[in-house]
């Protein structure tokens, strides 16, 4: 790391701390030549390739903005949207890829949005899963109903009594 003051080609790390929920490291450095101190911020890059081929850094704010449209008029708070965006980023980063397609981010949003609000999920899914007809919406609604029934009875025992 070059010193920003004297441009010496090396520096010594004096202190390191994690920031941004552990996604970045702030390092305090000292130049062995001029003795001045400076800070650096190291992050693992996550690049999103858009449909047009343009690459840009991943942005939680863009996830929130896209999901906010689907949640318009729904009982979803800004805090809920921020948590969703964080979970989406964690999921994508856990894949180990440093570059992802924009469509993959949309698909990664779906399970978390489904937990948050069914109507917002359907709105968002209609775009990212390419719903083309009423039958596509009906199939998605039927799947939501089936999943709800399955979840309701998942905790029941064979004889119909709730399990302990």
N, C-alpha and C positions, 0 to 999 in steps of 0.2 A: 504494500500500500504506500503510495507516494505521499510525502508530507505536502499539504496544501500551502504551506508557507514558504519552504525553501526548496521544494521539489526533490528532496532526498528520496532515494529509491526504496527505503525501508522504514518500518516503524515497529514499535513494541506495544503489545496489548497490555494495558494497565488494569482494565476492568471490563467485564462482560455481563450483560443482563438481558433477559428475554423481555420482549414487549409484544404488543398486539396478540394477546392470547397465545403466546409461544410461537408465533409465525415469523418473528423477526428477532434479531439479536442486535442490541446496541453495544458497541465496543468503544471504550475510551482508549485512545492510543497516544503514544508519545514518540516524537522524532528523536533518534539518537544523535542527530547532527546539530539541530538548533535547540532541542529540548522543549519545544512547544507541544502542547497537547491539543488533540482534536477528536471528534466523535465520528463514528461511522455507523450506518444502519445496514445490516445484512438481511436480505429476505430471499426466500426460494421463489423463483419466478414461476408464474402460472400464466401461460399465454392462451388466449382464446382466438381461434381462427373463425372469422365470420364467413357467411355464405359467399360473400364477394371475394374472399381470399385474403382480405386484410387481417393482419394479426394485431391484437392489442392485449394489454394486461387484464387479467380477471378483475372484475369490480363487483363487490357486494352491492354497491349502490345501484348498479344496473339490474341485478337480480331483484332487488327490492322494487325498483321502478316497474319492471315487467310484471311482477306478481301483484303489485298494488292495483294495476288496471283490472286484473281478474277479481280482486277482492273489493272492488268499488261497491259500496252499499251493503257490504257484509260486516258482521261483528268481528273484525280482525284489527288488532292494534298495531301501531308502528313497532312496538317491542316484539310482537309475534313475527312480523316480517323480518326484523333484524336477526332473530333467532333462526328463522328459516334460512336466510342467506348464509349465516355462519355454518349451519348444518350442511348446506349444499357445498360450500367451499371445503369443509372437512371431508366430505364424501369424495369430491373430485381429487383433492390432494392425496387421499388415502389410496387412490388407484396407482399412484406413483408416476403418472404422466405429467410432463411439464408443458404439454400443449394439448388442448382439447378443442373439439368442434363446438360451435355455438349451440347446435342442436342437442349435443350431449348434455349441456348445462340445462337446457329446457327439460329434457327427460329426467335429469337428476332432481329437478325441482318437484316433479309430480308426486312422488310418495310422501314428501313432507307437506305439500300443499293439501293432499288428500286427508292427512291427519288433522290439518288445521280447519278446513272448511270444504264440504262436499260441493257446494255450488261454485266456489272459486276454482276448485279442482276441475270441474267439468268445463268451465270457461277456458281455463288454461290448456287443458287436454285437447279441447277442440282445435286449438291452433297447432300444438306440438305433435299431436297424433294424427293430424290431418283429417278431422271429421269432414265428410262430404255430404252426408244426408241425415235425415231424422233417424234412420235406422242405426247410424253410428252413435248418436246421442242415446237412443233407447238401449242399445247394447251396453253402453258405459253405465247408464243408470241401473240396469238389471244387474250388472257386475257389482256395483256399489251395494245394492240391496242384498245380494247373495253373500258378499263379504261381511255385511253387518249381521246377517243371520248366523253365519258360521262363527263369527267372533262371539256372539251372544251365547251360543251353545257350546263353545269350546271348553268352558269351565264346568259343564255339567257331566255327571257320570252317566253310565249306561242306563240306569234305572230312572233317569230324569231328575234325580235329586242333585243339587249343587254339590260338587266335590269340596272337600276341606282344604 
